[in-house]
Amino acid sequence: MSLNDHNASPFNALPPVVVALALAIFGIEMLFQAGRIGVIGGAEGVGMRLEALNGFAFSPQLWDRMVETGQFPPRQMLRFVSYSFVHLGFTHMLFVIVFLLALGKMVAETFAPWAMAVLWVVSSIVGALVYAAVPGADIALVGGYPAVYGLIGAYTFLMWTGLGALGEQRIRAFTLIAFLLGIQLAFGLLFGGGIDWVADLAGFVAGFLLSFVVSPGGWARVVQKLRQR
């Protein structure tokens, strides 16, 4: 290994689309932190996070009203994706960033940059739609977990196809999602919690299924399978 390798930025090894998503999430959180301590925004800076949550979080009640009235303002429809970039606190954001950097790197090494972006957006949208359809979902959805779980779905797809090519049991590919959902269930039972895990699971399913189409050669494989029927 050369001296240049030691001095190289760790971000060089990360695909640009992953870096862009991580920087967007981190930058927004830093604005909130700066506002909290009064560095920006003055006295009003303390309320920056609350204003952002009011403006960009996904509200099931608001979605229900849009469906009832048949009116879908673009500004409000943006919430289906914008909620994934706003978090409740630094720790909430940090866990999303860790998952994004770890899983995003592995997925982006196989998927095209546009496919990564599509996975993030579609998983966010599907997670919000499924969450809104669950009875009792009256708390606004916020944070990048549904989108990150979409990346977990894409990673599971890669494992699933790899194990299949090796002739091994494909069920092993679902070990990670089973472990994560098990942890969420345990925390929910011990400390209480909402039903936002439904959005996470929906994001995972969306990411896994979408990978059949957006993975390299994915659409061609789908068409071939349909023609064989």
C-alpha positions as a Python dict, from the first residue, in 0.01 Angstrom:
ca = {
    (1, 'M'): (0, 0, 0),
    (2, 'S'): (142, 339, -98),
    (3, 'L'): (164, 654, 108),
    (4, 'N'): (-110, 805, -105),
    (5, 'D'): (-343, 526, 2),
    (6, 'H'): (-289, 618, 367),
    (7, 'N'): (-368, 983, 297),
    (8, 'A'): (-671, 912, 80),
    (9, 'S'): (-1009, 1027, 206),
    (10, 'P'): (-1235, 744, 327),
    (11, 'F'): (-1512, 900, 118),
    (12, 'N'): (-1317, 811, -198),
    (13, 'A'): (-1421, 450, -153),
    (14, 'L'): (-1789, 542, -134),
    (15, 'P'): (-2004, 584, -446),
    (16, 'P'): (-2100, 951, -507),
    (17, 'V'): (-2473, 885, -473),
    (18, 'V'): (-2420, 741, -124),
    (19, 'V'): (-2200, 1036, -25),
    (20, 'A'): (-2459, 1281, -160),
    (21, 'L'): (-2742, 1123, 42),
    (22, 'A'): (-2530, 1106, 358),
    (23, 'L'): (-2415, 1467, 327),
    (24, 'A'): (-2771, 1588, 270),
    (25, 'I'): (-2896, 1411, 582),
    (26, 'F'): (-2595, 1514, 790),
    (27, 'G'): (-2604, 1873, 668),
    (28, 'I'): (-2970, 1916, 760),
    (29, 'E'): (-2905, 1778, 1108),
    (30, 'M'): (-2609, 2013, 1153),
    (31, 'L'): (-2837, 2307, 1072),
    (32, 'F'): (-3071, 2194, 1347),
    (33, 'Q'): (-2783, 2154, 1592),
    (34, 'A'): (-2647, 2498, 1504),
    (35, 'G'): (-2992, 2648, 1553),
    (36, 'R'): (-3031, 2472, 1886),
    (37, 'I'): (-2722, 2641, 2030),
    (38, 'G'): (-2801, 2974, 1868),
    (39, 'V'): (-2524, 2980, 1608),
    (40, 'I'): (-2774, 3047, 1330),
    (41, 'G'): (-3127, 3178, 1335),
    (42, 'G'): (-3090, 3367, 1661),
    (43, 'A'): (-3367, 3305, 1912),
    (44, 'E'): (-3578, 3142, 1641),
    (45, 'G'): (-3304, 2889, 1565),
    (46, 'V'): (-3417, 2668, 1852),
    (47, 'G'): (-3740, 2595, 1668),
    (48, 'M'): (-3581, 2506, 1334),
    (49, 'R'): (-3628, 2132, 1381),
    (50, 'L'): (-3993, 2171, 1479),
    (51, 'E'): (-4059, 2393, 1177),
    (52, 'A'): (-3889, 2139, 951),
    (53, 'L'): (-4094, 1854, 1097),
    (54, 'N'): (-4413, 2052, 1044),
    (55, 'G'): (-4315, 2127, 687),
    (56, 'F'): (-4153, 1804, 568),
    (57, 'A'): (-4264, 1509, 784),
    (58, 'F'): (-4521, 1270, 638),
    (59, 'S'): (-4861, 1309, 805),
    (60, 'P'): (-5112, 1023, 762),
    (61, 'Q'): (-5397, 1262, 852),
    (62, 'L'): (-5289, 1508, 583),
    (63, 'W'): (-5270, 1226, 329),
    (64, 'D'): (-5620, 1110, 425),
    (65, 'R'): (-5753, 1463, 368),
    (66, 'M'): (-5587, 1480, 27),
    (67, 'V'): (-5745, 1149, -71),
    (68, 'E'): (-6087, 1262, 53),
    (69, 'T'): (-6074, 1593, -132),
    (70, 'G'): (-5904, 1455, -441),
    (71, 'Q'): (-5648, 1735, -425),
    (72, 'F'): (-5278, 1651, -422),
    (73, 'P'): (-5066, 1969, -399),
    (74, 'P'): (-4706, 1904, -517),
    (75, 'R'): (-4571, 2073, -205),
    (76, 'Q'): (-4753, 1824, 17),
    (77, 'M'): (-4675, 1526, -205),
    (78, 'L'): (-4307, 1606, -154),
    (79, 'R'): (-4350, 1485, 203),
    (80, 'F'): (-4345, 1124, 74),
    (81, 'V'): (-3970, 1167, 25),
    (82, 'S'): (-3870, 1473, 228),
    (83, 'Y'): (-3950, 1301, 559),
    (84, 'S'): (-3656, 1066, 502),
    (85, 'F'): (-3408, 1355, 532),
    (86, 'V'): (-3538, 1502, 859),
    (87, 'H'): (-3478, 1333, 1193),
    (88, 'L'): (-3587, 1368, 1555),
    (89, 'G'): (-3236, 1413, 1690),
    (90, 'F'): (-2866, 1353, 1633),
    (91, 'T'): (-2873, 990, 1747),
    (92, 'H'): (-3171, 916, 1523),
    (93, 'M'): (-2981, 1063, 1229),
    (94, 'L'): (-2656, 887, 1321),
    (95, 'F'): (-2802, 537, 1301),
    (96, 'V'): (-2951, 615, 959),
    (97, 'I'): (-2614, 746, 836),
    (98, 'V'): (-2433, 434, 960),
    (99, 'F'): (-2674, 203, 779),
    (100, 'L'): (-2664, 420, 468),
    (101, 'L'): (-2285, 422, 445),
    (102, 'A'): (-2246, 51, 517),
    (103, 'L'): (-2528, -91, 308),
    (104, 'G'): (-2521, 182, 47),
    (105, 'K'): (-2160, 106, -35),
    (106, 'M'): (-2226, -264, -84),
    (107, 'V'): (-2539, -208, -292),
    (108, 'A'): (-2396, 78, -500),
    (109, 'E'): (-2098, -137, -600),
    (110, 'T'): (-2344, -345, -806),
    (111, 'F'): (-2634, -108, -876),
    (112, 'A'): (-2614, 197, -1100),
    (113, 'P'): (-2629, 541, -930),
    (114, 'W'): (-2977, 607, -1073),
    (115, 'A'): (-3095, 274, -934),
    (116, 'M'): (-2971, 370, -587),
    (117, 'A'): (-3166, 697, -606),
    (118, 'V'): (-3478, 513, -724),
    (119, 'L'): (-3445, 263, -439),
    (120, 'W'): (-3428, 545, -183),
    (121, 'V'): (-3724, 735, -327),
    (122, 'V'): (-3953, 438, -392),
    (123, 'S'): (-3882, 277, -55),
    (124, 'S'): (-3964, 607, 117),
    (125, 'I'): (-4291, 640, -76),
    (126, 'V'): (-4403, 281, -24),
    (127, 'G'): (-4312, 295, 344),
    (128, 'A'): (-4524, 608, 392),
    (129, 'L'): (-4822, 471, 195),
    (130, 'V'): (-4830, 144, 389),
    (131, 'Y'): (-4785, 327, 718),
    (132, 'A'): (-5076, 559, 639),
    (133, 'A'): (-5297, 259, 559),
    (134, 'V'): (-5248, 102, 903),
    (135, 'P'): (-5526, 176, 1153),
    (136, 'G'): (-5400, 386, 1442),
    (137, 'A'): (-5114, 547, 1250),
    (138, 'D'): (-5172, 898, 1381),
    (139, 'I'): (-4811, 1006, 1443),
    (140, 'A'): (-4617, 1175, 1165),
    (141, 'L'): (-4354, 961, 996),
    (142, 'V'): (-4002, 1104, 1005),
    (143, 'G'): (-3650, 976, 942),
    (144, 'G'): (-3467, 772, 682),
    (145, 'Y'): (-3532, 422, 819),
    (146, 'P'): (-3788, 314, 554),
    (147, 'A'): (-3545, 422, 280),
    (148, 'V'): (-3252, 252, 453),
    (149, 'Y'): (-3458, -64, 489),
    (150, 'G'): (-3510, -39, 114),
    (151, 'L'): (-3132, -64, 79),
    (152, 'I'): (-3141, -363, 313),
    (153, 'G'): (-3394, -513, 73),
    (154, 'A'): (-3156, -453, -219),
    (155, 'Y'): (-2868, -606, -23),
    (156, 'T'): (-3088, -906, 59),
    (157, 'F'): (-3163, -939, -313),
    (158, 'L'): (-2790, -953, -388),
    (159, 'M'): (-2743, -1218, -120),
    (160, 'W'): (-3049, -1407, -246),
    (161, 'T'): (-2922, -1421, -604),
    (162, 'G'): (-2569, -1505, -491),
    (163, 'L'): (-2679, -1795, -273),
    (164, 'G'): (-2901, -1921, -553),
    (165, 'A'): (-2610, -1919, -796),
    (166, 'L'): (-2408, -2122, -548),
    (167, 'G'): (-2690, -2371, -503),
    (168, 'E'): (-2730, -2284, -134),
    (169, 'Q'): (-3044, -2210, 65),
    (170, 'R'): (-3171, -1867, -34),
    (171, 'I'): (-3362, -1827, 292),
    (172, 'R'): (-3029, -1738, 456),
    (173, 'A'): (-3037, -1408, 267),
    (174, 'F'): (-3313, -1288, 500),
    (175, 'T'): (-3106, -1330, 817),
    (176, 'L'): (-3023, -958, 843),
    (177, 'I'): (-3380, -832, 814),
    (178, 'A'): (-3502, -1098, 1058),
    (179, 'F'): (-3234, -989, 1307),
    (180, 'L'): (-3318, -619, 1274),
    (181, 'L'): (-3693, -670, 1304),
    (182, 'G'): (-3631, -894, 1604),
    (183, 'I'): (-3437, -614, 1775),
    (184, 'Q'): (-3714, -365, 1698),
    (185, 'L'): (-3974, -601, 1841),
    (186, 'A'): (-3769, -654, 2156),
    (187, 'F'): (-3720, -281, 2210),
    (188, 'G'): (-4089, -221, 2147),
    (189, 'L'): (-4189, -478, 2407),
    (190, 'L'): (-3938, -351, 2664),
    (191, 'F'): (-3966, 23, 2619),
    (192, 'G'): (-4283, 70, 2419),
    (193, 'G'): (-4300, 214, 2074),
    (194, 'G'): (-4518, 302, 1781),
    (195, 'I'): (-4603, 120, 1465),
    (196, 'D'): (-4348, 293, 1244),
    (197, 'W'): (-4180, -47, 1203),
    (198, 'V'): (-4455, -113, 947),
    (199, 'A'): (-4303, 157, 725),
    (200, 'D'): (-3959, 1, 770),
    (201, 'L'): (-4084, -343, 669),
    (202, 'A'): (-4269, -195, 371),
    (203, 'G'): (-3951, -17, 266),
    (204, 'F'): (-3762, -345, 284),
    (205, 'V'): (-4017, -528, 69),
    (206, 'A'): (-4018, -242, -182),
    (207, 'G'): (-3638, -244, -205),
    (208, 'F'): (-3622, -620, -246),
    (209, 'L'): (-3889, -639, -516),
    (210, 'L'): (-3766, -330, -699),
    (211, 'S'): (-3421, -486, -722),
    (212, 'F'): (-3559, -741, -966),
    (213, 'V'): (-3612, -450, -1207),
    (214, 'V'): (-3337, -195, -1134),
    (215, 'S'): (-3044, -433, -1076),
    (216, 'P'): (-2800, -476, -1366),
    (217, 'G'): (-2986, -672, -1632),
    (218, 'G'): (-3284, -691, -1401),
    (219, 'W'): (-3554, -575, -1640),
    (220, 'A'): (-3423, -806, -1913),
    (221, 'R'): (-3445, -1099, -1671),
    (222, 'V'): (-3802, -1006, -1580),
    (223, 'V'): (-3906, -991, -1947),
    (224, 'Q'): (-3736, -1322, -2016),
    (225, 'K'): (-3917, -1489, -1726),
    (226, 'L'): (-4251, -1352, -1850),
    (227, 'R'): (-4187, -1481, -2202),
    (228, 'Q'): (-4109, -1827, -2067),
    (229, 'R'): (-4457, -1853, -1914),
}
